Structure formats: structure tokens, C-alpha cells
Amino acid sequence: MTPTLQNLIATRIRQDVQSMHAYAVQDSRGMVKLDAMENPHRLPPELQKALGERLAGVALNRYPGERVNDLKQALGRHAKLPAGCELMLGNGSDELISLLAMACDVPGATILAPLPGFVMYEMSAQLQGLKFVGVDLTADFELDEKAMLAAIALHQPAIVYLAYPNNPTANLWDDAVIEKIIAAAPGLVVMDEAYQPFSSRSWLERMAGSERVLLMRTLSKFGLAGVRIGYMMGRKELVAQVDKLRPPYNISVLNCEAALFALEHEQVFAAQAADLRRERARLQEALKAMGLKTWPSDANMILVRVVDPARSFDGMKARGVLVKNVSRMHPLLAGCLRLTVGTADENTQMLAALQSTL
């Protein structure tokens, strides 16, 4: 960089931004891609053709309009939106997380979440200039009830995030502990149900009974990671306040139409999720037979502990299988790899690649 450009960055870009690292996405070209909790199944050919024809008729010269409201209504029906609640859309859940940080940016505001957890909770707080407080899970990745309640009492957070199930640990938490956290929280409690298609429980029915709870979901794990549609549900009055910060055209006409098409064929995606749940059980049994430590999973990923995570990660990559090495993300994750559940063939390749590194 020229001295002038260096000076421009040094004097005009926030110091905390200069010291941050960008969100890293691994190069997956030519690999069996099992690192990002995507649904590995594509649409059947006849639906691919029908979707292509439908998208060809979309008016790309117009800003998104009433069709976005059609998507909100379709998602409300799909999720069984409770009475008295409203739904807002985001360009993926990431945008919703950013909008929540912006909405709650009052003097001295804090965002609190268990760790290890989804990195965007902390990143959104940092980018908005808010304080972030992380509370370690127990050694078995359960909520530390005493530590969580103490942190809430001390920091009085504006937002408490609870991923249900959690990423990267893939587990659900004790509902009774969650109820205590909600009762103690002075601000919002956001239940992040990104992995709901694979989960045995949801907080949706309980949400209607609490004014401070918001529930986030995404169509990414449903099977539309490339479409970037997230949505958030909660009491109408509360959602309306956050929705004021949403950019007016944050959902593109193509993304909107693709999501509507998918919801019209939701039984296809439900069958895909059922297949992935079966494959998850097969993977867990196979990993157990290898003598490896895993944890219960209610998501489309499995956390596994190996002797040498760097060697296993590199060895699997050399064999064309890409997973996520999370061993350095948090001390509790030492020795751990995160394996996305893929198709039957992909999972067989992944198991063979992992076995060869042990």
C-alpha cells in the first residue's frame, strides 16, 4: 500500500475493525464439503426445471414489493406463528443479529451468550461497539446455570442469545435452566433455532407466553443456504421496533421467489431432513465403534474429539473431505472436529477418511 492509503486506513477506519479478522470461509473446490452444516441434497431435476422457469419470469427491473409479504405469510404458516406474534425477514440470520445489536445499542448495553457458541453474536456486538460477555458451558457443553444467572445479574444484558440447539456443540439444553435465564434476564432473550429441521424440540410454543423472547430461524438448514433467508418471530410490538431498522429492500426478488417455491414443496425438504437425521444416527454409531468421543446431536452436525485434530483435519482434507477443525475456537473444544452430516455416500467417504488418520 502507498503511504497515503496506509494513512487513510489508519486514520479513517475504526481501530477495532483494523484489528479484527474477517469471517473465514474454507476453499471447498473439488472437496466433499462437510464443513458448514449445509443440506447436501439438491432439488430433484423436475423441480430444478420448474424453479428455473419460475425465476425466469421474475421482474428483475423492479424493487421487491408485495411478494415479500407473501413470503412472510407463507413462513408464518410453515412455522405455525402463534397468535399475537409477528414475523420479520432478514438476509440470513446474520442480518437479524446485526439489526438486534443496532436496536439495543443504548448506553452501557451488553450482549451475553454461552461459549462456545455462534461467532456472530460476539462479532455483531463488537461491530456495533457493544460489550460482549461470554459464559463458558460446562465440560459436557451444558448451560452453567449458576454462572449464567450470575453474569446476568452482574451485567444486566440487553440481549441474551441461546442457540437451541447450539453451534458447534449440536446439543439442546435443559429447558428448566432456560426458563430461569428468561425469568432473570432484564432484556431480550433470543432463541436461535437455526437447526430446527433436525431438532427434537422447539421453543416456539413457549415463546408466546413471554414478552421478552424472540425466536430466530433460517431457511439455510432447511435446504436453501444459498438463498439467504432468515426470519425472526416474537410479540408484534417488539418485532415492529426491530423491523424499523431493516433496509427497505433486504430480500431480493429472486431469493423471495425461490423461498416461496421451496415452501410450496416443503414435503421434499422434510424428506431430506428425515434422511439426514437417519444418517446422523449412523454416523454416531460408526464414530462410537471407532472409539471416539461424541456428544448428543439435535442438529445436522456432530462434534467429535480425536487425539490429534490437526492431523485428522489435514489427513481428511488430503483425501478430499473437508470438515471443520474447531479445536482452537475455545478451550472446551480442545481436540474437536465438527462434522456436517452429508449424504450416505459422503458420510461413508468421511468415515473412511477419518479412520485413516486415527
C-alpha positions as CSV (number, residue, x, y, z in Angstrom):
1,M,0.0,0.0,0.0
2,T,1.1,3.6,-0.7
3,P,1.8,5.8,2.4
4,T,-1.3,7.8,1.6
5,L,-3.5,4.8,1.5
6,Q,-1.9,3.5,4.7
7,N,-2.6,6.8,6.4
8,L,-6.2,6.8,5.1
9,I,-6.8,3.4,6.7
10,A,-5.0,4.3,9.9
11,T,-7.0,7.5,10.4
12,R,-10.4,6.8,8.9
13,I,-11.1,3.1,9.6
14,R,-12.1,2.2,13.2
15,Q,-9.2,0.8,15.2
16,D,-11.2,-2.2,16.4
17,V,-12.1,-3.0,12.8
18,Q,-8.4,-2.9,11.8
19,S,-7.5,-5.4,14.5
20,M,-10.4,-7.8,13.6
21,H,-10.2,-10.9,11.4
22,A,-12.8,-11.3,8.6
23,Y,-15.1,-14.3,8.8
24,A,-13.2,-17.1,7.1
25,V,-14.7,-19.4,4.5
26,Q,-12.7,-22.5,3.6
27,D,-11.9,-23.2,-0.1
28,S,-14.0,-26.3,-0.8
29,R,-13.5,-26.6,-4.6
30,G,-13.2,-30.3,-5.6
31,M,-13.9,-31.4,-2.0
32,V,-16.6,-33.4,-0.3
33,K,-17.9,-30.3,1.6
34,L,-18.9,-31.2,5.1
35,D,-17.7,-28.1,7.0
36,A,-20.7,-25.7,7.0
37,M,-23.8,-27.6,8.1
38,E,-25.4,-27.2,4.6
39,N,-28.2,-29.6,3.4
40,P,-26.3,-31.7,0.9
41,H,-29.4,-32.6,-1.1
42,R,-30.3,-30.7,-4.2
43,L,-33.8,-30.3,-5.7
44,P,-35.0,-33.2,-7.9
45,P,-34.4,-32.4,-11.6
46,E,-38.1,-31.8,-12.4
47,L,-38.2,-29.2,-9.6
48,Q,-35.0,-27.6,-10.7
49,K,-36.6,-27.1,-14.1
50,A,-39.8,-25.8,-12.7
51,L,-37.9,-23.3,-10.4
52,G,-35.8,-22.1,-13.3
53,E,-38.9,-21.4,-15.4
54,R,-40.4,-19.6,-12.4
55,L,-37.4,-17.4,-11.7
56,A,-37.2,-16.5,-15.4
57,G,-40.5,-14.7,-15.1
58,V,-39.5,-12.6,-12.1
59,A,-39.4,-8.8,-12.8
60,L,-35.7,-8.1,-12.1
61,N,-36.2,-4.4,-13.1
62,R,-38.5,-3.8,-10.1
63,Y,-37.7,-3.4,-6.4
64,P,-39.1,-6.2,-4.2
65,G,-42.7,-5.5,-3.4
66,E,-45.8,-7.2,-2.1
67,R,-44.3,-10.6,-3.0
68,V,-42.2,-10.3,0.1
69,N,-45.3,-10.1,2.2
70,D,-46.5,-13.3,0.5
71,L,-43.3,-14.9,1.8
72,K,-43.8,-13.6,5.3
73,Q,-47.3,-15.2,5.3
74,A,-46.0,-18.4,3.9
75,L,-43.3,-18.6,6.5
76,G,-45.8,-17.8,9.2
77,R,-48.0,-20.8,8.1
78,H,-44.9,-23.0,7.8
79,A,-43.7,-22.1,11.3
80,K,-47.2,-22.0,12.8
81,L,-46.7,-18.5,14.0
82,P,-48.5,-18.0,17.4
83,A,-51.4,-15.6,17.7
84,G,-50.3,-12.1,18.8
85,C,-46.8,-12.6,17.2
86,E,-45.3,-11.1,14.1
87,L,-42.5,-12.2,11.7
88,M,-39.8,-10.2,10.1
89,L,-37.3,-11.2,7.4
90,G,-33.5,-10.9,7.2
91,N,-30.9,-11.5,4.6
92,G,-29.9,-14.7,6.5
93,S,-30.0,-14.8,10.3
94,D,-26.7,-12.8,10.3
95,E,-28.6,-9.6,9.3
96,L,-31.2,-10.1,12.0
97,I,-28.4,-10.5,14.6
98,S,-26.8,-7.2,13.4
99,L,-30.2,-5.4,13.5
100,L,-30.8,-6.6,17.0
101,A,-27.4,-5.2,18.1
102,M,-28.2,-1.9,16.4
103,A,-31.7,-1.8,18.0
104,C,-30.4,-2.4,21.5
105,D,-27.4,-0.1,21.3
106,V,-28.3,2.0,24.4
107,P,-25.5,3.4,26.6
108,G,-23.7,0.7,28.5
109,A,-25.5,-2.1,26.7
110,T,-24.1,-5.7,26.9
111,I,-24.8,-8.8,24.8
112,L,-24.4,-12.1,26.6
113,A,-24.2,-15.7,25.3
114,P,-22.8,-19.1,26.3
115,L,-19.4,-20.1,24.9
116,P,-18.5,-21.9,22.7
117,G,-21.3,-20.6,20.5
118,F,-22.1,-19.0,17.2
119,V,-19.4,-16.4,16.5
120,M,-21.7,-13.8,15.0
121,Y,-23.2,-13.0,18.4
122,E,-19.9,-11.6,19.6
123,M,-19.0,-10.1,16.2
124,S,-22.2,-8.2,15.9
125,A,-21.7,-6.7,19.4
126,Q,-18.1,-5.6,18.5
127,L,-19.2,-4.0,15.2
128,Q,-21.9,-2.1,17.0
129,G,-19.5,-1.0,19.8
130,L,-21.3,-3.0,22.4
131,K,-19.8,-5.1,25.2
132,F,-19.9,-8.8,24.8
133,V,-19.9,-11.2,27.7
134,G,-19.3,-14.9,27.1
135,V,-20.2,-17.5,29.8
136,D,-18.5,-20.9,29.5
137,L,-20.6,-24.0,29.2
138,T,-19.8,-27.0,31.4
139,A,-17.3,-29.6,30.3
140,D,-20.3,-31.6,28.8
141,F,-21.5,-28.5,26.9
142,E,-24.5,-27.9,29.2
143,L,-25.5,-24.4,30.4
144,D,-23.8,-23.5,33.6
145,E,-26.9,-22.3,35.4
146,K,-25.1,-20.6,38.3
147,A,-22.6,-18.8,36.1
148,M,-25.3,-17.7,33.6
149,L,-27.5,-16.3,36.3
150,A,-24.6,-14.6,38.0
151,A,-23.5,-13.0,34.7
152,I,-27.0,-11.8,34.0
153,A,-27.3,-10.2,37.5
154,L,-23.9,-8.5,37.1
155,H,-24.0,-7.3,33.5
156,Q,-27.8,-6.8,33.0
157,P,-27.5,-7.7,29.3
158,A,-29.7,-6.1,26.7
159,I,-29.7,-9.4,24.8
160,V,-29.1,-13.0,25.8
161,Y,-28.6,-15.4,22.9
162,L,-29.4,-19.1,23.4
163,A,-28.8,-21.3,20.4
164,Y,-31.3,-24.2,20.5
165,P,-29.5,-26.5,19.5
166,N,-26.1,-24.9,19.9
167,N,-23.4,-24.4,17.3
168,P,-20.8,-26.0,17.3
169,T,-21.7,-28.4,20.0
170,A,-25.0,-29.5,18.4
171,N,-26.9,-30.2,21.6
172,L,-30.1,-28.9,23.2
173,W,-30.0,-27.5,26.8
174,D,-32.1,-28.1,29.8
175,D,-35.5,-26.3,29.4
176,A,-35.8,-25.7,33.1
177,V,-32.5,-23.8,33.1
178,I,-33.6,-21.8,30.1
179,E,-36.8,-20.8,31.8
180,K,-34.7,-19.5,34.8
181,I,-32.5,-17.5,32.4
182,I,-35.5,-16.0,30.7
183,A,-37.0,-15.1,34.1
184,A,-33.8,-13.4,35.2
185,A,-32.9,-11.6,32.0
186,P,-33.7,-7.8,32.1
187,G,-33.7,-7.5,28.3
188,L,-34.4,-9.7,25.3
189,V,-33.8,-13.4,25.1
190,V,-33.2,-14.6,21.6
191,M,-33.7,-18.3,20.9
192,D,-31.7,-19.2,17.8
193,E,-33.3,-22.2,16.2
194,A,-31.2,-22.4,13.0
195,Y,-31.1,-26.2,13.2
196,Q,-34.8,-26.7,13.9
197,P,-35.4,-29.1,10.9
198,F,-33.1,-31.6,12.7
199,S,-34.1,-30.9,16.3
200,S,-36.4,-33.0,18.6
201,R,-37.7,-29.8,20.4
202,S,-38.6,-26.2,19.7
203,W,-39.2,-23.2,21.9
204,L,-42.0,-21.9,19.6
205,E,-45.0,-22.9,21.8
206,R,-43.3,-21.5,24.9
207,M,-42.4,-18.2,23.1
208,A,-46.0,-16.9,23.1
209,G,-46.0,-16.9,26.9
210,S,-43.1,-14.5,27.2
211,E,-43.0,-10.9,26.0
212,R,-39.2,-10.7,26.0
213,V,-38.4,-13.8,23.9
214,L,-37.7,-13.6,20.2
215,L,-37.2,-16.8,18.1
216,M,-34.9,-16.9,15.1
217,R,-34.9,-19.4,12.3
218,T,-33.4,-19.7,8.9
219,L,-34.0,-21.4,5.6
220,S,-30.3,-22.2,5.2
221,K,-30.5,-25.5,7.1
222,F,-34.0,-26.2,5.6
223,G,-32.0,-26.5,2.3
224,L,-31.6,-23.0,0.9
225,A,-28.3,-21.9,2.3
226,G,-27.6,-20.0,-1.0
227,V,-30.9,-18.2,-0.9
228,R,-30.1,-16.3,2.4
229,I,-33.5,-16.0,4.1
230,G,-33.6,-15.7,7.9
231,Y,-36.7,-14.8,9.9
232,M,-37.5,-13.8,13.4
233,M,-40.7,-14.2,15.4
234,G,-42.0,-12.5,18.5
235,R,-44.6,-10.3,20.0
236,K,-45.9,-7.8,17.4
237,E,-45.0,-4.7,19.4
238,L,-41.4,-5.9,19.9
239,V,-40.7,-7.1,16.3
240,A,-42.1,-3.8,15.0
241,Q,-39.4,-1.9,16.8
242,V,-36.5,-4.0,15.3
243,D,-38.2,-4.0,11.9
244,K,-37.7,-0.2,11.7
245,L,-34.0,-0.8,11.2
246,R,-34.4,-3.3,8.4
247,P,-33.2,-2.0,5.0
248,P,-36.3,-1.5,2.8
249,Y,-35.3,-4.0,0.1
250,N,-33.2,-6.5,2.0
251,I,-34.8,-9.6,0.4
252,S,-34.2,-9.8,-3.4
253,V,-37.0,-10.8,-5.7
254,L,-35.1,-13.9,-6.8
255,N,-34.5,-15.1,-3.2
256,C,-38.1,-14.3,-2.3
257,E,-39.4,-16.4,-5.2
258,A,-37.1,-19.3,-4.6
259,A,-38.1,-19.4,-1.0
260,L,-41.8,-19.4,-1.9
261,F,-41.2,-22.2,-4.4
262,A,-39.4,-24.2,-1.7
263,L,-42.2,-23.7,0.8
264,E,-44.7,-24.9,-1.8
265,H,-42.7,-28.2,-1.9
266,E,-41.8,-28.4,1.8
267,Q,-42.5,-32.1,1.9
268,V,-39.4,-32.6,-0.3
269,F,-37.3,-30.8,2.2
270,A,-38.9,-32.6,5.1
271,A,-37.9,-35.9,3.5
272,Q,-34.3,-34.6,3.1
273,A,-34.2,-33.6,6.8
274,A,-35.5,-37.1,7.8
275,D,-32.8,-38.7,5.7
276,L,-30.1,-36.5,7.4
277,R,-31.4,-37.4,10.8
278,R,-31.1,-41.1,9.9
279,E,-27.6,-40.5,8.6
280,R,-26.7,-38.6,11.8
281,A,-27.6,-41.7,13.8
282,R,-25.5,-43.9,11.5
283,L,-22.5,-41.6,11.9
284,Q,-22.8,-41.5,15.7
285,E,-22.8,-45.3,15.8
286,A,-19.8,-45.5,13.5
287,L,-17.8,-42.9,15.4
288,K,-18.6,-44.8,18.6
289,A,-17.3,-48.0,17.1
290,M,-14.1,-46.2,16.3
291,G,-13.7,-45.5,20.0
292,L,-14.2,-41.7,19.5
293,K,-15.9,-39.4,22.0
294,T,-19.0,-37.7,20.5
295,W,-21.9,-35.7,22.1
296,P,-25.7,-35.9,21.5
297,S,-26.7,-34.0,18.4
298,D,-30.0,-32.3,17.6
299,A,-28.5,-30.6,14.5
300,N,-27.0,-31.7,11.2
301,M,-23.5,-31.8,12.7
302,I,-21.6,-34.0,15.1
303,L,-18.9,-32.8,17.4
304,V,-16.1,-35.5,17.8
305,R,-12.9,-35.5,19.8
306,V,-9.8,-37.0,18.3
307,V,-6.3,-37.5,19.5
308,D,-4.7,-35.1,17.0
309,P,-7.3,-32.8,15.4
310,A,-4.8,-31.0,13.1
311,R,-3.5,-34.4,11.7
312,S,-7.0,-35.7,11.3
313,F,-8.2,-32.5,9.6
314,D,-5.2,-32.4,7.2
315,G,-5.4,-36.1,6.5
316,M,-9.1,-35.9,5.7
317,K,-8.6,-32.9,3.5
318,A,-5.8,-34.7,1.7
319,R,-8.4,-37.4,0.9
320,G,-10.8,-34.9,-0.4
321,V,-13.1,-34.5,2.6
322,L,-13.4,-31.0,4.2
323,V,-14.7,-30.7,7.8
324,K,-14.2,-28.0,10.4
325,N,-11.4,-28.0,12.9
326,V,-12.8,-26.2,15.9
327,S,-10.2,-27.3,18.4
328,R,-8.8,-23.8,18.8
329,M,-12.1,-21.9,18.9
330,H,-12.4,-22.4,22.7
331,P,-10.6,-24.4,25.4
332,L,-13.6,-26.6,25.9
333,L,-13.3,-27.7,22.2
334,A,-9.7,-28.9,22.5
335,G,-9.2,-31.9,20.2
336,C,-12.6,-31.5,18.5
337,L,-13.7,-31.6,14.9
338,R,-17.1,-30.6,13.7
339,L,-18.6,-33.0,11.1
340,T,-21.5,-31.9,8.9
341,V,-24.0,-34.7,8.2
342,G,-23.9,-35.3,4.4
343,T,-25.5,-37.8,2.0
344,A,-25.0,-41.5,2.6
345,D,-22.1,-41.7,0.1
346,E,-20.5,-38.5,1.5
347,N,-20.7,-39.8,5.1
348,T,-19.1,-43.1,4.0
349,Q,-16.2,-41.2,2.4
350,M,-15.9,-39.1,5.5
351,L,-15.8,-42.0,7.9
352,A,-13.1,-43.8,5.8
353,A,-11.0,-40.6,5.6
354,L,-11.3,-40.1,9.3
355,Q,-10.5,-43.7,10.1
356,S,-7.3,-43.5,8.0
357,T,-6.0,-40.6,10.2
358,L,-6.5,-42.3,13.6
